[in-house]
Amino acid sequence: MNRKKQLSELRSQRWYGAKDMRSTGHRSRTLQMGFAPEAYTGKPVIAIINTWSDINSCHTHFKQRVEEVKRGVWQAGAFPLEMPAISLAEVFQKPTTMMYRNFLAMETEELLRSYPADGCVLMGGCDKTTPALIMGATSMNLPTIFMPAGPMLRGNWRGVQLGSGTDVWKYWAELRAGNITEQDWSEIEAGIARSPGVCMTMGTAATMTALAETLGLTLPGASSIPAVDSNHSRMAEQSGRRIVDMVWEDLKPRDLLTAQAFKNAMVVLMAMGGSTNAIIHLVAMAGRAGIPIKLEDFDEISKHTPFVANVRPSGKYLMEDFYYAGGIRALLDVLRSKLDLNCVTANGKTLGENIAGAKIYNDDVIHTLDNPVQAAGGIVVLRGNLAPDGAVIKQTAADPKLLQHKGKAVVFEDYNDMAARIDRDDLEVDADSVLILRNAGPLGGPGMPEWGQLPIPKKLLKLGVRDMVRISDARMSGTSYGVCVLHVAPESFVGGPLALVKSGDVIELDVPNRKLNMLVSEDEIARRRAAWKAPARKFERGYGAIFSKHIKQANEGCDFDFLEGTAPTAEPEIH
Ligand code: FES
């Protein structure tokens, strides 16, 4: 170990090491918790930020894992303190966990700032928990290691493998079309989530934990291990051991989160066919490290990065298969020529050293650059008079026939309007129509709920239609699929052009040429803009009022304006 820090330099010593009345209070209250002086005296304090909660089905195993992390911390001669933080349970929290990503980021930063932490283990995985924890820890910039929750086991229904989210959307459409029964549906409901762990498709959770590993914030291979595999327990213990060395080495997030590391993450995102949500999160995470990322950076990397991870929703398999096929280390090895292998990671070694000897054990799950699933990466950035500040589409999970398309708009004012009308027989819609949902962005949703995969109207489902062009300022679950244009910026709630579209306008989507336009004259658009009235504010008080005042647009990462950047977090006075 390259030991750079002395005991006297640890920030926890300000709490424990002084000979004054306040330090007596810190020591006596630690004794009150039942710890003998030998447990904590002269040792680094490791904060374990745990996003376990009874309501988060993806993190139920964290109650046990946190004990394994602590075991590792004790083994390495440090003092572990578990600090629970808001859990962000993706399927339960309304209107959307995205509204609370920055809340958890702030909580993480403030827990680390206000308590005697020398380093931290972040325990997360369910969608927004990963970026939130990393954003907060990056701002605090204490030595940090991320312990991913790991994917749940494959779903099962009568021997058919079910994928989280992806197969819910698929079979829900079949139920609405009358092709499966209510009995079938309740069996699917019982078989699709069979164990602790995060969604086992390449949704936002699997994407973001893989990107955390690519960025160097986990131990090698950590992000691919299924949640219930005993390797996962051992990884938790190892992470606990390693963070102690990271404290003595003074290896901090901003030492790892370089521009090259973020470029590597963008390459991996495209090669995995990862979630569109990752674009928003990576922009925000990079912002905390002082690294500007533009939407066009993603698009450029997408053009030159083949899609090689054959995992749903863009591919065929599930994350459990991905692990058995070699996992993220094998994927990184495939991408060697496109990555900066000199980036340093949490174990103090380079990315290149960490993937030495990695192998593919099933080349139908992890393809090679010579034999990709698709020649170009998953996510494309669009611009045009409908999205002057950009929009995104996951082309690998869309019907290729619709990627160049002109059709008449069918506009829904908001989610409730859409829910009320989408299945009505008198809805004027056909297979060529373009469904538009507005007021679903950062302020309009609020929080950009995952409404971007608008349902196919029932009357078209019955005719066999399974994909259509859909456009919104919402996000979409990483487990979703379809020709869904998302993150339109600026959003309609603040007067972005999406607010000005009328049903019947012709919309042109041209993914190969990166265009998204409404074919309406400039004069007419100007007339509509002059007549547009801003909607009423959503919140008068509470966190919602803070959110509304400070949230940034999708292309800027949806961070709060006062949390961006690298200004140092003020250390607390200790009196
Ligand atoms: Fe937790 Fe999907 S619901 S990761």
Boltz pocket constraint, residues with backbone or C-beta under 6 A from the ligand:
constraints:
  - pocket:
      binder: B
      contacts: [[A, 58], [A, 89], [A, 90], [A, 91], [A, 125], [A, 126], [A, 127], [A, 164], [A, 197], [A, 198], [A, 199], [A, 203], [A, 205]]
      max_distance: 6.0
